[in-house]
Amino acid sequence: MAGRAVAAARTRSAAVAAPLATPLAGATAVVTGGSRGIGRATVRALAATGARVVSVSRSADREPAAGVLAVAADLLDPASAARAVGEIERVLGGPPDVLVNNAGCFDLAPVEDTSSAMLASALTLNLAAPFALIRAFLPGMRARRRGHIVSIGSIADHIAFPGNAAYAASKFGMRGLHEVLRAEIGGSGVRASLISPAAVGTTIWDTLDPATRARLPDAAAMLDPSAVADAVLFAVTRPEAVSVDEIRLSRS
């Protein structure tokens, strides 16, 4: 009797010590702009759940977290983006379970001071590159009837701010792409979520110096990148029958 009691106790102890399974354990994910800011926080949050994560950035993270593969790619260059897609599918054996389109650029200027080059860069990196990745991975997601596409939007994808000509054009475009995608993938097993945060405290503000410019948010009032990463995790870990269409975040 004592032996059986000890054995039972050991079994209960082992069960308690065993790590709990998470919805993303064993899943694969790709995060663009993954070497800093929101992307870096999202990469680490996904990896912490047991997902195998590919972090895509112009300068590949030299110290990726455990379970993270860094892929260097300049998404402003279609050829570089195409090579990244090929590398991702090679190492993952197909399209990822989760795609987080996060990489982006942010320039401020009124319409008359926004150059054609500024607009082209914003539309390419913030809209055309996510479109290209969605277009590359969506057929495989459809074929296996599983996948989640997350777009990192902005408060500027639904509210117009002075000086946001290029950025708002690209982010409003991203919202439009997301809504069309949702309409097209209904019932396919593939889900899409748009995460639209207010200002987030990242290095994207470094050259703008919000403290010295009118109409820019104060750094102390910005969201932490981890708040956006938490929203991504929430969206992609809902039961398969639940689709989180959109999340808007602001500082409380």
N, C-alpha and C positions, 0 to 999 in steps of 0.2 A: 504493500500500500504506500509506504513512504517513497519507494522508488518511483511508482507511478505519479505520485504527487510532485516529486522533484522534476520528472520528465515533463509533466503538464506545465509546471511553472516555467521551465526553460522554453517550452513552446510558446507560452504567452509572452515571455520576455523577448523572444526572437521576433514575434509578430509586431510588438511595440517598436522594436529597434529598426525594423525594415522600413525603408523610405516609402512614403506614400506616393502612389502613381499620380501624375498630373495629366490634364487633358492634352498636353503637348509633348509628353515623354515619347521620344522616338520620332517625333515629327521633324520636318525640315522647314527652314525659313530663310528668306533672303531679305536683307535690309539695305537699302541704298543710303549713301551718306552716313555710313555706319561708324566712321572713325571719330566723330565728335558730336557734341550736343544731343539733340533728340535721338539721332540715329544710334549713337554709342549707348545711350541709356536703354534704348529698345533692344539692341543686340544683347546686352548683358541681362536684361530682364527675360528675354526669350530663352537664352542659354541656361539661365538659372532654373527653368522649368524642365530641363532635360532635352530641349529641342537642339537639333544640329543646325547651326546658323552660319550663313555666308554673309559676311559684311563687305559691301561694295563701296569703294571710295577712291578718289584720285590718288591719295597716298595711303596705301594699305596699312591698316593698324599693325604696328610692329609688336604690340603686346596684347594680342587678342585673348579674350577670356577662354576658359576651358570649353571645348565644344564649338569653338568659333573658327571658321576659315576665312582669312582675309583675301579678297580679290581686288586688285587695282584696276580701275577703269575710269576714263574720263567720259561721263555720260553726255557731255556737249559734243562729243565726236561719235557719230553713228557707227563707224567701224569699230571703235573701242567698245561701245555698248554691245555690239553684236558678238564680239569676241568674249565678252564677259558672260553673255547668255550661254554660249557654247561651253565655257569653262564650268559654269554653274550646273548645267545639265549633265556634264561629264562626271563631276564629283558627286552629285546628288543622285545620279541615275535617272534623271527626268526633271520635270518642273517641281518647284517647292510646294509644300503644303500651304505655306503662308508667304505672301509677297508684301513687303512694306515699302511703298514708294515714298521716300522721305527726302532724298537729295534735292537741294534747291538753292537758288540764289536770291538775293534781296537787295535791290537798289532803289533809292528814293530820289525822285525828281518830279516836278510838275510836267504836265503833258508837253509844253513847248520846249522843255529842257531835256526830255527823254529822247536819246538818240535811237536811230534804227538798230544800232548794235546792241544797246541795252535791252530793247524790246525783244530782239531776236534771241539773246542769251536767256532771258526770262522764259520765253515761250519754249525754247529748246529744252532747257534743264528742268523747268517746273511742270511742263505739260507734254512735250513731244517724247522725252525720254521715258516717263511713266507709261505713256501710250505704247511705246515700242516694247517695253517689258511685259505689259499686260498682253499685248498681241502675241508675243513669243510664248508665254506660258499658259495662256487661257485654253488653247486646244487640248493640251495634256491634262489640265485640271478637269475640263469637261469630260474627257474620255474616261477618267477614273471616277467621275462624279464626286469630286472632293477638292476643296481648295478655298483659300480666303485671300482676297486682295484688299489691302488697307492703303488708303491714300491719306497722306498727312497734308491737310489743307491749312486754313488760317482763318482768323477772324476776318481777314481781308478777302475771303472767298464769298462773303455775304454782306459785308458792310464796306461802303466806299469811303476811303480816307484821302485827303489831299496829298499829293506827292507820290501816290501809289500807282501811277499809270501802268508801268510794265508789270509790276508784281501782281496788282489786282487783276489785270488782264489774264495773266497765267493762272491765278488761283480760281477766278471765276470759271475759267476754262476747265480746270481740274474738276470743279463741282459739276459742270455740265457733262464731262466724260464719265464721272462716277454715276450720275443719274441715268445716263444711257446704258451704262454697263449693268446697273441693277435691273433695269427693265428687260435686258436681254438674257440675263442668267437666271431669272426666276424659274425655280423647279429643276435646275440643273445639278444641284448639290454644291455649286460654287457660290460663295457669299462675298459681298463687298461692303466695306465700311469706310466712311469718311470721318476723320478726326480733325476737328477745326478748333485749334487752341487760340486764345488771346496771346499777347506777347510772351515769349519764352526766353529766359535768361541764358543765351548761348553766345558764342563768339561772333555770331552774325552781326551783332551790334557794335563790335569793337571799333570799326572804322566810322561809325555814325555818332558815337558819344551822346547817348540820349540825354545826359545831364545838361548839355549845353545847347540843345536844339528844342525849339518850341514844338508842341504837338506830339512829341515822342513820349512813350510811357517811361515812367521812372523805373530804374533797374530794380529797386526794392519791391515794386509792385508786380514784377514779372513772375510767371509760373516757372517752376523748376522743371528741367527736362524729364525728370522721373515721373512727373504727373502725366505727361503725354505717353510715356512708356507704359504706365499703369493702365491708361485708357486703351492702348493697343492690346494689352494682355486681356483686359476685360472683354473686348470685342471678339477676339479670336478664341476665347475659351468658353463661349456660351455653347449650350447643347446644339447639336446639328440642326434641330428644328427651329432654332432661334437665329434671326439675322439682326445684328445691330447696324442699322442703316447709317446712322450719323451720331457723333458725339461732339458737343460743343463744350469747350472748357474755358473758364475764366477764373481769375483770382478772387477768392472769397474775402 
